[in-house]
């Protein structure tokens, strides 16, 4: 009898172990994404419990609670974004991939427990200091791909933090080192995996920017403390003959929504051109959502138009729901496009604009329905004082429209 009782109990015990495998070790891990045969993108994360970890990029801390175990495998996904990491646990190591299904992209991933450094240092920092502002050109030899940027960096010993601002947004929180005269910076947020390497002198940079394992381009920079990018309010405008914005797109319930709806009449309206896959759009959405909640009693509305690369309408609305739930967005997000995030295709949906230059783009409409300003891109919290300046400008302009 004892044997007959023991065997079922043992079977149940083993089954429970299979269904609920051993958790990741709690503590700091160093991860790597293999971008090329010779280049890896490192980042650090800390496992705080079986069902939670934190990803670190300079001052940014991304809380991850969407974690699933299955036998010897683990899958975890950062908030909002579609991309996820799937890996097998092997003797204190993780081996797997960073996957974005809608774009058919797979990047090899590995992680090692107990390693706190981000980049290994082969040399001491030396006398080169990247602190300051840098006038930057990406893809300088390509007329089709060339664009300008402003590098903003702070160096403390060998540690370097900062970002690149462009006319369409910023590259968010970059963290890395000065290894001899070579600067190495990286960020990983679940949507974008960026690596920058550059040889630096007191006055110049020459480097390469890697976006995952699907894109790389050269960049050059020169130190210029007074350099400024073009005014973000002058880059996108209405074509001749237009003074208003018109569109009709569906919400998640299938209802067709337009600016002519009663909800938007005699109100100041901010139309947000965005995508759920876009980190700058996430930064902007967090700010707009907070502003909207704090000004609920005023005659102001926000409405977002999502241009999604998800392959199906159903997947696109799933991404929209995830963004709304994770951020707590109470204003409508309409599906303007799915299957591609092409800016030229987006402009076809909004033909009154000269172009859609950036995700995000914000269109400010007064109480009479007239477009009063179009702001291209977004300076997020990684840009420091520029983010503060944007919030001051935004609040002042909205208040002026409300008083009209």
N, C-alpha and C positions, 0 to 999 in steps of 0.2 A: 504493500500500500504506500509506503513512504516513497518508493521509486516512482510510482505512478503519479503521486502528487508533485514530486520534485521536477519531473520533466516538463509539465505545462508551465510551472512557475519559471523555470529556466528559459523556456521559449519566449514567454512574455517579457522577461528581463532583457533578452537579446533583441527582441523586436523593438523595445523602447529605445535601446541604444542606436539601432539603425535609423529609427524615425527622428531621433534627436541626437545627432552626432556631437562630438566634442567641440566646444566653442573655441574661437580664436583666443590666443593668449592675450591677456589684458596688459596694456603698455604700449610703447611707441614702436612703430614699424617704419621702415624705409621702403618705398615702392619705386619701381622703375617701369617706364613705358619704352619699349624698344622702337625708336623712330626710324633709324637706318642701321646699316651694319656696324657703324661706329658711334652713333649718337644715341644716348638714352636721356629721357626726361625723368628726373627724380622728384618725388614729393614725399611728405611725411604724413602719417596718420596715427592716431592713438585709439586703441580699443579700450573703451571704458566699461563695457559690460558685454554680455553675450549678444545683446540686441542693439548696441549703439557704438559708434565710433566718430571721431572728429578728424577732418582733413584740414591741414594748415597751409595757408599761403600768406606769408607776411602777417599783416594784422587780421586777415580773414580766417574765421573758424567756421567750417561747414559741418553742421550736425547731420549725421546719417543714422537713420533708424529703420530704413527699409532694407533689412538684412534677412536672407533666407539660407538655411542650411539644408543639405541633402546628402546623406552618407558622408563622403570625404570632400564634398564641394561646398562652396559658399558663393552667393550672389549678393552684391550690394549696389544700391542705386542712390545717388545724391538727390536731394529734394528738387522738384520741378522738372529736371531735364530727363530726356529719354535714355541717354547712355547709361550703361551699367558695366560693372566688373564681375566676371565669372571666373573663378579660380579653384584649383584643387589644393588642399592642404597636404604638404609633404615635409615632415620632419622640421617643423618650425619655419617653413618657407611656404609661400603661395606662388603658384604657377598658373597662368591663365591668359585672359584677354580683356581688353576694354572694347566694348561693342556698341555700335550705333546702328541698329537694324535698318532704319529708314534710309540711311545713306550707304548701306552695305559696307561699312567700315569696321575693320578689326585691327587692333593694335596689341601686340604681345605685351603681357603684364607679368611682373614678378614682384615679390615683396619679402623682406627679411625682418624677423623680429629682433628688437633690441638695438637697432641702429638709429641714432638720433640725428646724425648729420644728414644734410640734404645733398650737397655736392662734396665729393672728395677733393681735398686740396693737394695738388702735386707740388705747388710752389707757394711761398709766402706772398702776401699781398703786394709787398714792395712799396714804391713811392707813388704809384698810380692811384688817383682818387676820382671816382666817377660822379661824386656829388655835384649837383647842379642841373642846368637845363641844356638840352642838346637838340639842335636843329637837324632833323632826320629825314632821309628819303629812302623809302623801300622800293625795291626793284628799280634802281636809278637808270638802268640801261634799257628798260622796256617801256615804250610809250603806252602800251595797252595796260600794263600792270602797275606803273609808277604811281605812288601817292606819298604825300608828306605827313610828317608826324612830329611830335615834340616829346623827347625823352625827359623824364623827371626822375632823378635818382638821388638816393642818400646812402652814403657808405660809412660804416662804422667798423674799423679794422678791416677784416676781409669780407664782412657781411654787406651785401648790397640789397636794397629794396627800392621799389618805385614802379613806374609804369610808362608806357608810351600812349600819349593822346594822339588821336587822328581826327580828321574832320568828321568822321562817322561814329566816334566813340573812343573808348580807351580799352587797353588790353588788361585791365583790372589788376589784381594784386600779384606783382612779380617779386620773387624772392630768390636770392642766390649768393654768389661769391665773386670776389676778384681773386683769381688764381694766377699769381704773377701779374702779367699784363693782359690776361684773358678774363673777360666778364662772362659769367654764366648765370642765366635767370630762367626760372620756370614757374608755371602755374598749372593747376589741374582743378577743375570745378565740376566735373561730370558732364560738361558740354564741350568745353575746349581744353585741349592739351597743348600748351605753348612752351617752346624752348627758344631762348635767344642766346647766341654765343657771339662774342665780339672781341677783337684785339683792340685795346684802348691805349691811347697816348694822352698826354695832358690836354690835347685839343681835338683829337679825332677818334672816331670809332669806325671799324670795318667789320661787319658781322653777317650772320645768317639767322633768319627766323624760320623755325619749323612749326607747322601746325599739324599735330598728329604725325602720321606717316604718309599723308596724302599731299602735302604742300610744303615747299621750302622756297625761300627767296632771299637774296642778299639785301643788306641795307648799309648805308653810310651815314655818319653823323659828324657834326662839328659843334664844339662848345659855343653856346650863344645864350647868355643869361637874359637877354632882352627879347628873345624870339617868341612870337605869338602866332597861333594858327588863325586862319580867316574866321570872321565872325560867323558863328553857327546859325545866326538868324538871317543870313543873306544867301545861303547856298541852295535852298529850295524855295520855289515861289510859284504862284498861280500863272498859268499861261494867259496870254492876252485874250481878253474877252470874258474872263471869268472873275468873279469876286466872291464866289461861294463854293462850298464843297458839297457834292452830292454822291450818295451811295445807298445801296440796299443790300444787306448781307444777313444771313441767318444766325440766330443764336442756337444754343444747344437743344432747345425745344422745337426747332424748326421755324420759329417765328421770324418773319422778315422785318428787320429793323432799319429805320431811316432817320436822318436828322429832322425830317418833317414831322416825326411823331410828337405827340403832345408833351412827352417827357422832356423834350429839349427846347420847346418853344419859350421864348423870352428868358432864356438862361445863357450864361457863359458856358461854353462847351470846349473841352480839350479832347481832341481826337488823337489817339495814340496808334501810330503805325508800328507794328511790332511782330515778334514771333516768340513762341514759348521756348524755342531752342536757343535764344539769344541772351547771353549773360548781361549785356548792357541793358537789354529790355527788362530783365529781372530786376536789376538795380533801380531802374526807372519805375517799374510797377510797384515796388515796395514803397518808394517815396510817394507816388501818386495815390496809392491805396491809403496810406497814412494821412495824407493831406485831405483826401475825400472824406474819410471818417471824421476828421477833426473839424470839417467845415460843412457838415451835413445840413445845417440849418440855412445855409446860404444858397443863392440861385446859381449853383454851379454843378455841371455834370461832366463825367468822364465817360468815354466810350473807346474801346480798343478794337482795332482791326487786326486779326491774326493772319499772317501769311506763313503757312506751315509746310514743311517738306515731308511730313507724314504721307505715306502712300495712299491712305484711304481717308474718307471723311470721318469715319468712326474713330480711327486712330488720332486724327487731328483734334476731334472734340475731347478724346480722352486726355490728350496733352493739355488742352485748355482747362479742363476740369481740375487736373493735377495742379496747375499753376494757381488757379483760383483758391483751391483748398489749402495748398501749402502756404501761400502768402496771406490769404484771407481777403481776397479782392471782392468787393461788393458791387462794383460797377460792371456793366455788360462787356463781354469779350465776344465779338462776332467772328465767324470764320470767313475771311475774305478770299482765301486761296489755299488749296492743299495740293500735294504732289510735287511742289517746287517752292523754293524761297527766292526764285529769280526776281531781281529788282525790276528788270524790264517788263516782266509779266505783271508785276505789282503795279507798275505805272499804267499798264493797259486798263487795270481796274479803277484807277484814279486818274483819268486822262486830263483833268484840270491842272495837275501838277506838271512842272517842267521835267521832273524825274523823281523817282524814289532813289535817293542817294544812299540812304542809311536806314537800317533797323537799329534803334528806333528813330522815328521822326514824330514830332508833336505839332499839331495844327490847332491854333487858338482861334476860336470863333466867338464873336460878341453876341449880345442879346438880340440883335437884329438879323443874325445869321450870316454876317460878313466875316470872312477870314481876315484876321488882323495881324497875325504873325505865324511863321513856320520855323520851328527850331529843329535843326538837323543834328542827330546824334544825341549823346548823353554823357556828361562828365560825372561818373559815379564816385562813390566814396573813396576809391583807390587814388583819385586825383587830388585829394586833400582840399586845398583852398579853392580849387575850381568847382568842386562840389558845393562848397559853402556859398560861393558866388552865384552858382546856378539857383540854389534855393532862395536866396535873397531876391534875385531878378524875377524868378517865377512868382513868388508871393506878391511882389510889388506890382507886376503886370496884371495878375489875376484880380487883385484888389482894385486896380484902376478900371478894369473892365466892369467889375461888379458895381462900381459907383456911377457908371454912365447911365 
